[in-house]
Amino acid sequence: MKRFSVPSSSSSEQSEVPDSSDETECGKRKTKYRKYDETYLDHGFTCVEVNNEEHPQCVICLKVLPVESMLLSKLKDHIERLHPHVVGKPREFFIRKLKEVELQKSTFSKQSKVDNSALLSSYKVAYRVAQSKQPHTIAEELILPAAVEMVTIMLGEDAGKQLLKVPLSNDAISQRINDMAEDIGDQLICNLKGKEFAIQLNEATDSQEDTYLICYVRFVNEKKIVEDLLFCKEMKGETTSENVFEVVDDFMVQNQIDWERCVGVCTDGSGSMAGCYQGLRDRIRSKAPNVVWTHCMIHREALAAENLSEELHGILKIVIKVVNFIKTSPMKKRFFAKLCDDIGAEQSCLLFYSSSQWLSLGNSLLRLYELRNEIYSYLRDEEHCFADKFIDTDFLIKLAFLSDLFEKLNALSKSLQGRNTNIFQLLNKVSELKKKVILWKKNVNKGDYKSFPSLDQFLQANEMALKEELRTVFVLYFSQLHLHLENFFPEDEVESIKWVRDPFNAEIPPHFNNEEAEQLIDVSTDSTLKIRFRSQSLPEFWCQTENEYPVISKRALRVLILFANTYLCETGFSAVAVIKSKYRTNINIENEMRVAISKITPRFDELSKQKQAVSLWN
């Protein structure tokens, strides 16, 4: 709302503020301005405050001039060109006009206050709609009628009618979401500029066969590591490394983000993403030579575990064929569910396995093993060729072993997921698995199966011992699994950066310069920091020491902001799947996602004031 300044009749000397050359946080220079002088009223001008700056306003036409027009010569020029009939009028004439303006303002401000409250409410509702990932029409068709009914019952009919002033149409909600997405994006870019950052990238195709490239960014801001959605762009044409890089590079150029400040990129292992010569890695390194490339640890763990022996892989083939036989026909699916219900089974359906979703394998195997008796009855009635497999003890032993094993691998995959993770946390989880694999191999070799409850229970229930040839198959698989884990997660992966995890006991890396080496020695001998180190996480510790030891802290944070997995991209694709349905194909996915999943809160008051100001000036 405009704020009028009512000057007194006494005159004073013109007061000027020196030109400001300070820079804002985003790097933009402040606008030069001068203060309003009371003598300007003699020439028909008062002032209003816009964005914390005084602007001259004509009391005749009420036009607000730019802040640069706060000069007597420019004000006189405005009056002489547009209002020559008031030139030479006494001060009392302009004071009377100003009082008329004040009266109009007082009458209008009450209505404006209601409009601004309704506008702010509209933004708040739109924010909740976006975060729920629901269609925009839910605001007008459900939220508003429900709110009116509740307020009418609790506070009266007049209060309920006030809510009808809140604009909640489909178009209004869409515009509010776009405004908030732009505001969140501006805040993110503003905070990101001038800072080192890491990104994670991934692309996927939705149910409508549209391909999207999602990028998340991580950087240090105000002593905290921040990670948020950088963009979500629809890919046109082929998803080659050239096209992917073009999308990323265009975004960086348009938002004036310095490529050279990119310290890390994390992707899956696909050729278009990670190719050393013609892939995305080579193209990004042409812009950011010092970037560190990370292969998603969740993807690596899946690759390490999928190399089964020929015998165990044969079990998986049979499992997939049986599940597809029952699940792909609606009639067979219903008959199998009816059979399970009649028998009294806890579950009544099987689960599909998708090679693109590694966790589904463990769930599918476990469900199939739990329903093995029901499956045998159903396949026998259908005269299926695999019916006898479900009464074959060797097959069931292998199935029990695989269901237990992949349940453990699923637990590892889940532990590798989550926000705000770093390479040290995830490698600790993998190191635990390596040691457990050695233990499992040792226990199975001596006949101890307690680590595999389904297998152990099956053997005890049937009062049988594991055949030597089957024990050999299991032991051999453990050896292969451990070897693959070592190949995908070598022990020396963090050798050069282990000082970040424990700066008090690590040796000085040979690639450190003198200043870095000296500051690492200072940190390692600081007893106060050692006490703080025990009570804080690694990111917190190094962020808090940035003022005392800026060089070594900056180098440590450069390691900690690296992404170790593409979990955030996967959650982004899940959001896309929810937001974009066949009934919502024309929405702006990037804006919807930004408001729905971003950790940055929109500046509601500023957005509503800007929208209100636009309506006032128009």
C-alpha positions as CSV (number, residue, x, y, z in Angstrom):
1,M,0.0,0.0,0.0
2,K,1.3,3.5,-0.8
3,R,2.5,5.5,2.2
4,F,1.9,9.3,1.9
5,S,4.2,11.7,3.6
6,V,2.3,14.8,4.9
7,P,4.8,17.6,5.2
8,S,4.5,20.7,7.4
9,S,4.1,24.1,6.0
10,S,7.6,25.2,7.0
11,S,10.3,25.0,4.5
12,S,13.7,23.5,5.0
13,E,16.9,23.1,3.0
14,Q,17.0,20.2,0.5
15,S,18.5,17.0,2.1
16,E,20.3,14.7,-0.2
17,V,21.7,11.3,0.4
18,P,25.0,10.5,-1.2
19,D,24.8,8.2,-4.2
20,S,25.1,4.6,-3.0
21,S,27.5,2.2,-4.6
22,D,27.0,-0.7,-2.3
23,E,26.1,-4.1,-3.7
24,T,23.3,-6.3,-2.7
25,E,23.7,-10.0,-1.9
26,C,22.8,-10.9,-5.5
27,G,25.5,-8.6,-6.9
28,K,23.1,-5.9,-8.2
29,R,23.9,-2.3,-7.5
30,K,21.5,-0.3,-5.4
31,T,19.5,2.5,-7.2
32,K,20.7,6.0,-6.5
33,Y,18.1,8.1,-4.6
34,R,17.6,11.4,-2.9
35,K,15.4,12.3,0.1
36,Y,12.1,14.1,-0.3
37,D,12.2,17.8,0.6
38,E,9.1,19.6,2.0
39,T,9.5,22.5,-0.4
40,Y,8.6,20.2,-3.2
41,L,4.9,20.5,-2.1
42,D,5.1,24.2,-3.3
43,H,5.3,22.7,-6.8
44,G,2.6,20.0,-6.3
45,F,4.6,16.9,-5.2
46,T,4.4,14.7,-2.1
47,C,6.2,11.4,-1.7
48,V,5.3,7.7,-1.3
49,E,7.5,4.8,-0.2
50,V,8.0,1.9,-2.7
51,N,10.4,-0.9,-1.8
52,N,11.9,1.2,1.1
53,E,12.7,4.1,-1.3
54,E,11.0,7.5,-1.5
55,H,9.4,8.3,-4.8
56,P,7.9,11.6,-5.8
57,Q,4.1,11.6,-6.5
58,C,2.1,14.3,-8.2
59,V,-0.9,15.5,-6.1
60,I,-2.8,16.4,-9.3
61,C,-2.6,13.2,-11.3
62,L,-1.3,10.9,-8.5
63,K,1.4,9.6,-10.8
64,V,4.4,8.1,-9.0
65,L,7.6,9.1,-10.7
66,P,10.9,7.1,-10.7
67,V,13.2,7.6,-7.8
68,E,15.7,9.4,-10.1
69,S,13.1,12.2,-10.6
70,M,13.5,13.4,-7.1
71,L,15.0,16.7,-8.5
72,L,13.2,20.0,-8.5
73,S,13.9,20.6,-12.2
74,K,12.3,17.3,-13.2
75,L,9.3,17.9,-10.9
76,K,8.8,21.3,-12.4
77,D,9.0,19.9,-15.9
78,H,6.3,17.3,-15.1
79,I,3.9,20.1,-13.8
80,E,4.6,22.4,-16.7
81,R,4.1,19.8,-19.4
82,L,1.0,18.0,-18.0
83,H,-0.6,20.5,-15.6
84,P,0.1,24.0,-16.9
85,H,-3.1,25.2,-15.3
86,V,-1.7,24.8,-11.8
87,V,1.6,26.5,-12.5
88,G,2.1,29.4,-10.0
89,K,-0.7,28.2,-7.6
90,P,0.1,28.9,-3.9
91,R,1.2,26.2,-1.5
92,E,-2.3,26.2,0.2
93,F,-3.8,24.9,-3.1
94,F,-1.5,21.9,-3.2
95,I,-2.1,21.2,0.6
96,R,-5.8,21.2,-0.1
97,K,-5.3,18.7,-3.0
98,L,-3.1,16.6,-0.7
99,K,-5.8,16.4,1.9
100,E,-8.3,15.3,-0.7
101,V,-5.8,12.5,-1.7
102,E,-5.4,11.5,2.0
103,L,-9.2,11.2,2.3
104,Q,-9.4,9.0,-0.8
105,K,-6.5,6.9,0.5
106,S,-8.2,6.4,3.9
107,T,-11.4,5.2,2.2
108,F,-9.5,2.9,-0.2
109,S,-7.1,1.4,2.4
110,K,-9.9,-0.5,4.2
111,Q,-10.9,-2.3,1.0
112,S,-7.2,-2.7,0.0
113,K,-6.5,-4.4,3.3
114,V,-9.2,-7.0,2.7
115,D,-8.0,-7.6,-0.9
116,N,-4.4,-8.0,0.4
117,S,-5.5,-10.5,3.0
118,A,-7.5,-12.5,0.4
119,L,-4.5,-12.4,-1.9
120,L,-2.2,-13.7,0.8
121,S,-4.7,-16.4,1.7
122,S,-4.8,-17.4,-2.0
123,Y,-1.0,-17.9,-2.0
124,K,-1.1,-19.9,1.2
125,V,-3.7,-22.3,-0.2
126,A,-1.9,-22.6,-3.5
127,Y,1.2,-23.6,-1.6
128,R,-0.6,-26.4,0.2
129,V,-2.2,-27.6,-3.1
130,A,1.2,-27.7,-4.7
131,Q,2.8,-29.6,-1.8
132,S,0.0,-32.1,-1.9
133,K,0.6,-32.6,-5.6
134,Q,-3.2,-32.5,-6.2
135,P,-5.0,-31.0,-9.2
136,H,-5.5,-27.2,-8.9
137,T,-9.3,-27.5,-9.0
138,I,-9.3,-29.0,-5.6
139,A,-9.0,-25.5,-4.1
140,E,-12.2,-24.2,-5.6
141,E,-14.2,-27.4,-5.6
142,L,-13.2,-28.7,-2.1
143,I,-11.1,-26.4,0.0
144,L,-13.1,-23.2,-0.4
145,P,-16.6,-24.8,0.1
146,A,-15.4,-26.7,3.1
147,A,-13.8,-23.6,4.6
148,V,-16.9,-21.5,4.0
149,E,-19.1,-24.1,5.7
150,M,-16.8,-24.4,8.7
151,V,-16.5,-20.6,9.2
152,T,-20.2,-20.1,8.7
153,I,-21.0,-22.7,11.4
154,M,-18.4,-21.5,13.8
155,L,-18.4,-17.7,13.3
156,G,-21.5,-16.9,11.4
157,E,-22.8,-16.3,7.8
158,D,-21.1,-12.9,7.4
159,A,-17.7,-14.4,8.2
160,G,-18.3,-17.2,5.8
161,K,-19.1,-14.8,3.0
162,Q,-15.7,-13.1,3.5
163,L,-13.9,-16.2,2.4
164,L,-15.6,-16.0,-1.0
165,K,-13.3,-13.1,-1.7
166,V,-10.3,-15.4,-1.8
167,P,-9.4,-16.1,-5.4
168,L,-9.1,-19.9,-5.7
169,S,-10.0,-20.7,-9.3
170,N,-7.9,-23.1,-11.3
171,D,-6.2,-20.3,-13.2
172,A,-5.6,-18.3,-9.9
173,I,-4.0,-21.3,-8.2
174,S,-1.8,-22.0,-11.3
175,Q,-0.6,-18.4,-11.4
176,R,0.1,-18.4,-7.7
177,I,2.2,-21.6,-8.1
178,N,4.1,-20.1,-11.0
179,D,4.8,-16.9,-8.9
180,M,6.0,-19.0,-5.9
181,A,8.2,-21.2,-8.2
182,E,9.8,-18.1,-9.7
183,D,10.4,-16.7,-6.2
184,I,11.9,-19.9,-4.9
185,G,14.1,-20.2,-8.0
186,D,15.3,-16.6,-7.6
187,Q,16.2,-17.3,-3.9
188,L,18.1,-20.5,-4.9
189,I,20.1,-18.9,-7.7
190,C,20.8,-15.8,-5.5
191,N,22.2,-18.0,-2.7
192,L,24.1,-20.2,-5.2
193,K,26.0,-17.5,-7.1
194,G,29.6,-17.1,-6.1
195,K,29.7,-20.4,-4.2
196,E,31.2,-23.8,-5.1
197,F,28.6,-26.4,-5.7
198,A,28.0,-30.1,-6.8
199,I,25.1,-31.5,-8.9
200,Q,23.5,-34.8,-9.4
201,L,21.8,-35.6,-12.7
202,N,19.4,-38.3,-14.0
203,E,16.9,-38.7,-16.7
204,A,13.8,-40.9,-16.9
205,T,10.6,-41.4,-19.0
206,D,7.2,-41.0,-17.4
207,S,3.9,-42.9,-18.2
208,Q,3.2,-40.5,-21.0
209,E,6.5,-41.4,-22.6
210,D,7.9,-37.9,-22.0
211,T,11.5,-37.8,-20.9
212,Y,12.7,-35.4,-18.2
213,L,16.1,-34.4,-17.0
214,I,16.3,-33.7,-13.3
215,C,19.2,-31.9,-11.6
216,Y,19.7,-31.2,-7.9
217,V,22.4,-28.9,-6.5
218,R,24.3,-28.9,-3.2
219,F,26.3,-26.0,-1.7
220,V,27.2,-24.3,1.5
221,N,25.0,-21.3,2.5
222,E,25.0,-19.6,5.9
223,K,27.1,-22.2,7.6
224,K,24.9,-25.1,6.4
225,I,25.0,-27.5,3.5
226,V,21.9,-26.9,1.3
227,E,20.5,-29.2,-1.3
228,D,17.6,-28.4,-3.6
229,L,16.1,-28.9,-7.0
230,L,18.0,-26.9,-9.6
231,F,15.8,-27.7,-12.6
232,C,13.5,-30.3,-14.2
233,K,13.5,-30.0,-18.0
234,E,11.6,-32.0,-20.6
235,M,14.0,-33.5,-23.1
236,K,13.1,-33.1,-26.7
237,G,14.4,-35.8,-29.1
238,E,17.1,-38.2,-28.2
239,T,18.7,-38.2,-24.7
240,T,22.3,-38.2,-25.9
241,S,25.1,-36.8,-23.9
242,E,25.2,-33.9,-26.3
243,N,21.6,-33.0,-25.7
244,V,21.8,-33.5,-21.9
245,F,24.9,-31.2,-21.7
246,E,23.1,-28.6,-23.9
247,V,20.2,-28.5,-21.4
248,V,22.5,-28.2,-18.4
249,D,24.8,-25.7,-20.0
250,D,21.9,-23.5,-21.2
251,F,20.5,-23.3,-17.7
252,M,23.9,-22.3,-16.3
253,V,24.4,-19.6,-18.9
254,Q,20.9,-18.2,-18.6
255,N,21.2,-17.9,-14.8
256,Q,24.8,-16.7,-14.9
257,I,26.1,-19.6,-12.8
258,D,29.9,-20.1,-13.1
259,W,30.7,-23.6,-14.4
260,E,34.2,-23.4,-12.9
261,R,32.7,-23.4,-9.4
262,C,31.2,-26.8,-10.0
263,V,33.3,-29.3,-8.0
264,G,31.3,-32.5,-8.4
265,V,28.8,-34.4,-10.6
266,C,27.0,-37.6,-9.6
267,T,25.1,-39.8,-12.2
268,D,24.3,-43.4,-12.8
269,G,26.6,-45.5,-14.9
270,S,24.9,-45.1,-18.3
271,G,27.1,-44.4,-21.2
272,S,25.4,-41.1,-22.2
273,M,26.0,-39.8,-18.6
274,A,29.4,-41.1,-17.7
275,G,31.3,-41.6,-20.9
276,C,34.9,-40.5,-20.6
277,Y,35.4,-39.4,-24.2
278,Q,32.0,-38.7,-25.8
279,G,29.8,-38.7,-22.7
280,L,28.5,-36.0,-20.4
281,R,31.6,-36.3,-18.2
282,D,34.0,-35.2,-21.0
283,R,31.7,-32.3,-22.0
284,I,31.3,-31.0,-18.4
285,R,35.1,-31.3,-17.8
286,S,35.6,-29.0,-20.7
287,K,33.8,-26.3,-18.7
288,A,34.9,-27.4,-15.2
289,P,38.3,-29.1,-15.4
290,N,38.6,-29.9,-11.7
291,V,35.1,-31.5,-11.3
292,V,35.0,-34.8,-9.4
293,W,32.8,-37.5,-11.0
294,T,30.9,-39.8,-8.8
295,H,29.1,-43.0,-9.8
296,C,25.9,-43.4,-7.7
297,M,26.6,-45.9,-4.8
298,I,23.1,-47.3,-4.9
299,H,23.6,-48.2,-8.6
300,R,27.0,-49.7,-7.9
301,E,25.6,-51.9,-5.1
302,A,22.9,-53.2,-7.4
303,L,25.5,-54.0,-10.1
304,A,27.7,-55.8,-7.6
305,A,24.9,-58.0,-6.3
306,E,23.2,-58.9,-9.6
307,N,26.0,-61.2,-10.8
308,L,24.6,-64.4,-9.5
309,S,25.9,-67.9,-10.2
310,E,24.3,-69.8,-13.0
311,E,22.3,-72.1,-10.7
312,L,21.0,-69.2,-8.6
313,H,20.2,-67.1,-11.7
314,G,18.2,-70.1,-13.0
315,I,16.0,-69.8,-9.9
316,L,15.3,-66.1,-10.7
317,K,14.2,-67.0,-14.2
318,I,11.7,-69.5,-12.9
319,V,10.4,-67.0,-10.3
320,I,9.9,-64.3,-13.0
321,K,8.0,-66.7,-15.3
322,V,5.7,-67.9,-12.5
323,V,4.9,-64.4,-11.4
324,N,4.2,-63.3,-15.0
325,F,2.0,-66.3,-15.6
326,I,-0.2,-65.5,-12.7
327,K,-0.1,-61.7,-12.7
328,T,-0.5,-60.8,-16.4
329,S,-3.9,-62.4,-16.8
330,P,-6.7,-60.6,-14.7
331,M,-8.7,-63.8,-14.5
332,K,-5.7,-65.9,-13.3
333,K,-4.9,-63.1,-10.8
334,R,-8.5,-63.2,-9.4
335,F,-8.5,-67.0,-9.1
336,F,-5.2,-67.0,-7.4
337,A,-6.4,-64.4,-4.9
338,K,-9.5,-66.4,-4.2
339,L,-7.4,-69.5,-3.6
340,C,-5.2,-67.6,-1.1
341,D,-8.3,-66.3,0.7
342,D,-9.9,-69.7,0.9
343,I,-6.7,-71.3,2.3
344,G,-6.4,-68.4,4.8
345,A,-3.0,-67.0,3.6
346,E,-1.8,-63.7,5.0
347,Q,-1.2,-62.4,1.4
348,S,-3.3,-62.9,-1.7
349,C,-1.2,-61.5,-4.5
350,L,2.3,-61.8,-5.9
351,L,4.6,-58.8,-6.7
352,F,6.1,-57.9,-10.0
353,Y,9.9,-57.7,-10.4
354,S,11.3,-54.8,-12.5
355,S,15.0,-54.8,-13.3
356,S,14.9,-51.0,-13.2
357,Q,13.8,-51.1,-9.6
358,W,16.3,-53.2,-7.7
359,L,14.4,-53.3,-4.4
360,S,11.4,-55.0,-6.1
361,L,13.5,-58.2,-6.5
362,G,13.8,-58.8,-2.8
363,N,10.1,-58.1,-2.2
364,S,9.1,-60.3,-5.1
365,L,11.2,-63.2,-3.9
366,L,10.0,-63.0,-0.3
367,R,6.3,-62.9,-1.3
368,L,6.8,-65.8,-3.6
369,Y,8.5,-67.9,-0.9
370,E,5.7,-67.0,1.6
371,L,3.0,-68.2,-0.9
372,R,4.9,-71.3,-2.2
373,N,2.3,-73.8,-1.0
374,E,-0.6,-71.7,-2.6
375,I,1.4,-71.4,-5.8
376,Y,2.0,-75.1,-6.0
377,S,-1.7,-75.8,-5.6
378,Y,-2.6,-73.2,-8.3
379,L,0.1,-74.3,-10.8
380,R,-0.9,-78.0,-10.3
381,D,-4.5,-77.2,-11.1
382,E,-3.4,-75.3,-14.2
383,E,-1.0,-78.2,-15.1
384,H,1.9,-75.8,-15.4
385,C,5.3,-77.2,-16.1
386,F,6.8,-75.4,-13.0
387,A,4.3,-76.9,-10.5
388,D,6.7,-79.6,-9.4
389,K,9.4,-77.0,-8.7
390,F,7.5,-75.9,-5.6
391,I,7.7,-79.3,-4.0
392,D,11.4,-79.8,-5.0
393,T,13.4,-79.3,-1.8
394,D,16.6,-78.2,-3.6
395,F,14.6,-75.5,-5.5
396,L,12.9,-74.3,-2.3
397,I,16.2,-74.2,-0.4
398,K,17.7,-72.0,-3.1
399,L,14.5,-69.8,-3.1
400,A,14.7,-69.4,0.7
401,F,18.3,-68.5,0.5
402,L,17.7,-65.9,-2.2
403,S,14.8,-64.4,-0.4
404,D,16.9,-64.0,2.8
405,L,19.9,-62.7,0.9
406,F,18.1,-60.0,-1.1
407,E,16.2,-58.9,1.9
408,K,19.6,-58.0,3.4
409,L,20.7,-56.4,0.2
410,N,17.5,-54.4,0.2
411,A,18.2,-53.2,3.7
412,L,21.6,-51.9,2.5
413,S,20.0,-50.2,-0.5
414,K,17.6,-48.4,1.8
415,S,20.4,-47.3,4.1
416,L,22.2,-45.8,1.2
417,Q,19.2,-43.6,0.4
418,G,18.2,-40.3,2.1
419,R,18.9,-36.6,2.0
420,N,22.1,-34.9,3.3
421,T,24.3,-38.0,2.9
422,N,28.0,-37.9,2.1
423,I,30.5,-40.4,0.8
424,F,31.9,-41.3,4.2
425,Q,28.5,-42.3,5.6
426,L,27.6,-44.5,2.6
427,L,31.0,-46.2,2.4
428,N,30.7,-47.1,6.0
429,K,27.5,-49.0,5.1
430,V,29.2,-50.8,2.3
431,S,32.2,-51.7,4.5
432,E,29.7,-53.2,7.0
433,L,28.3,-55.4,4.1
434,K,31.7,-56.5,3.1
435,K,32.5,-57.8,6.6
436,K,29.1,-59.4,6.9
437,V,29.6,-61.3,3.6
438,I,32.8,-62.8,5.0
439,L,31.0,-63.7,8.2
440,W,28.1,-65.3,6.2
441,K,30.5,-67.3,4.1
442,K,32.3,-68.6,7.2
443,N,29.0,-69.5,9.0
444,V,27.4,-71.3,6.0
445,N,30.7,-73.2,5.4
446,K,30.4,-74.7,8.9
447,G,26.6,-75.3,8.8
448,D,25.4,-72.3,10.7
449,Y,22.4,-70.7,8.9
450,K,20.9,-68.5,11.7
451,S,21.7,-65.3,9.6
452,F,19.2,-66.6,7.0
453,P,16.0,-67.2,8.9
454,S,13.8,-68.5,6.0
455,L,16.5,-71.0,5.0
456,D,17.2,-72.1,8.6
457,Q,13.4,-72.5,9.4
458,F,12.9,-74.5,6.2
459,L,15.7,-76.9,7.1
460,Q,14.6,-77.3,10.7
461,A,10.9,-77.8,9.7
462,N,11.9,-80.6,7.2
463,E,14.5,-82.0,9.6
464,M,17.1,-82.1,6.9
465,A,20.7,-80.9,6.5
466,L,22.0,-78.8,3.6
467,K,23.6,-80.8,0.8
468,E,27.3,-80.3,0.3
469,E,26.8,-79.3,-3.3
470,L,24.3,-76.6,-2.3
471,R,26.6,-75.3,0.5
472,T,29.3,-75.0,-2.2
473,V,27.0,-73.0,-4.4
474,F,26.2,-70.6,-1.5
475,V,29.8,-70.2,-0.4
476,L,31.0,-69.6,-4.0
477,Y,28.4,-66.9,-4.4
478,F,29.6,-65.1,-1.2
479,S,33.1,-65.2,-2.6
480,Q,31.9,-63.7,-5.9
481,L,29.8,-61.1,-4.1
482,H,32.7,-60.0,-1.9
483,L,35.0,-59.7,-5.0
484,H,32.4,-57.6,-6.9
485,L,32.0,-55.3,-3.8
486,E,35.7,-54.8,-3.7
487,N,35.8,-54.0,-7.4
488,F,32.9,-51.5,-7.2
489,F,33.9,-50.0,-3.9
490,P,37.7,-50.1,-3.6
491,E,39.3,-49.6,-0.2
492,D,41.5,-46.7,-1.5
493,E,38.4,-44.7,-2.7
494,V,38.7,-42.3,0.1
495,E,42.4,-42.6,0.8
496,S,43.2,-39.1,-0.3
497,I,40.3,-37.5,1.6
498,K,40.2,-39.5,4.8
499,W,41.6,-36.4,6.7
500,V,38.2,-34.9,6.3
501,R,36.6,-37.7,8.3
502,D,39.3,-37.5,11.1
503,P,41.5,-34.4,10.9
504,F,43.1,-35.2,14.3
505,N,44.7,-38.5,13.4
506,A,45.2,-38.4,9.6
507,E,48.5,-37.7,7.9
508,I,49.0,-34.6,5.8
509,P,48.2,-35.6,2.1
510,P,51.1,-35.1,-0.2
511,H,49.2,-32.9,-2.6
512,F,48.5,-30.2,0.1
513,N,50.3,-26.8,-0.3
514,N,52.1,-25.2,2.7
515,E,49.1,-23.1,3.8
516,E,46.7,-26.1,3.7
517,A,49.2,-28.3,5.6
518,E,49.8,-25.7,8.3
519,Q,46.1,-25.2,8.9
520,L,45.5,-29.0,9.1
521,I,48.2,-29.1,11.7
522,D,46.5,-26.2,13.6
523,V,43.2,-28.1,13.5
524,S,44.6,-31.4,14.6
525,T,46.3,-29.8,17.7
526,D,43.3,-27.6,18.7
527,S,41.8,-29.3,21.8
528,T,38.7,-27.1,21.7
529,L,37.9,-28.3,18.2
530,K,38.5,-31.9,19.2
531,I,35.7,-31.6,21.8
532,R,33.4,-30.0,19.3
533,F,34.2,-32.7,16.7
534,R,32.8,-35.4,19.0
535,S,29.4,-33.7,19.3
536,Q,28.9,-32.5,15.7
537,S,28.4,-34.0,12.4
538,L,31.1,-33.6,9.8
539,P,29.3,-30.9,7.8
540,E,28.5,-29.0,11.0
541,F,32.1,-29.2,12.2
542,W,33.7,-28.0,9.1
543,C,31.1,-25.2,8.6
544,Q,31.8,-24.0,12.1
545,T,35.5,-23.9,11.6
546,E,35.4,-21.9,8.4
547,N,36.0,-18.6,10.1
548,E,39.0,-19.9,12.1
549,Y,40.6,-22.0,9.4
550,P,39.1,-20.9,6.1
551,V,41.5,-22.6,3.7
552,I,41.4,-26.2,5.1
553,S,37.6,-25.9,5.9
554,K,36.9,-24.8,2.3
555,R,38.7,-27.8,1.0
556,A,36.9,-30.2,3.4
557,L,33.5,-28.7,2.5
558,R,34.4,-29.2,-1.2
559,V,34.5,-32.9,-0.4
560,L,31.3,-33.0,1.8
561,I,29.1,-31.3,-0.8
562,L,29.8,-34.0,-3.3
563,F,26.7,-36.2,-4.0
564,A,27.3,-39.9,-3.4
565,N,24.0,-41.1,-4.9
566,T,21.2,-40.0,-7.2
567,Y,18.5,-40.6,-4.5
568,L,17.1,-37.0,-4.9
569,C,16.6,-37.4,-8.6
570,E,14.7,-40.7,-8.0
571,T,12.4,-38.9,-5.5
572,G,12.0,-36.2,-8.1
573,F,10.8,-38.7,-10.7
574,S,8.4,-40.1,-8.1
575,A,7.0,-36.6,-7.7
576,V,6.7,-36.3,-11.5
577,A,4.7,-39.5,-11.6
578,V,2.2,-38.2,-9.1
579,I,1.9,-34.6,-10.5
580,K,1.6,-35.5,-14.2
581,S,-1.3,-37.7,-14.9
582,K,-3.2,-38.2,-18.1
583,Y,-5.6,-35.5,-16.9
584,R,-2.8,-33.0,-16.2
585,T,-0.6,-33.1,-19.3
586,N,-0.3,-29.4,-19.9
587,I,1.0,-28.2,-16.5
588,N,4.4,-26.7,-15.9
589,I,6.2,-29.7,-14.3
590,E,9.2,-27.7,-13.2
591,N,7.2,-25.1,-11.4
592,E,4.9,-27.6,-9.8
593,M,7.9,-29.7,-8.6
594,R,9.8,-26.7,-7.3
595,V,7.0,-25.6,-5.0
596,A,6.1,-29.2,-4.1
597,I,9.5,-30.5,-3.0
598,S,11.8,-27.5,-2.5
599,K,13.0,-26.8,1.1
600,I,12.9,-23.0,0.4
601,T,9.8,-21.2,1.6
602,P,8.3,-18.7,-0.7
603,R,8.2,-15.1,0.4
604,F,4.5,-14.9,0.7
605,D,4.2,-11.3,2.0
606,E,6.4,-9.9,-0.7
607,L,4.6,-11.9,-3.4
608,S,1.2,-10.6,-2.2
609,K,2.5,-7.0,-2.0
610,Q,3.9,-7.2,-5.5
611,K,0.7,-8.5,-6.9
612,Q,-1.3,-5.9,-5.0
613,A,1.0,-3.2,-6.2
614,V,0.6,-4.3,-9.8
615,S,-3.2,-4.1,-9.4
616,L,-3.0,-0.7,-7.8
617,W,-0.8,0.9,-10.5
618,N,-2.9,-0.7,-13.2
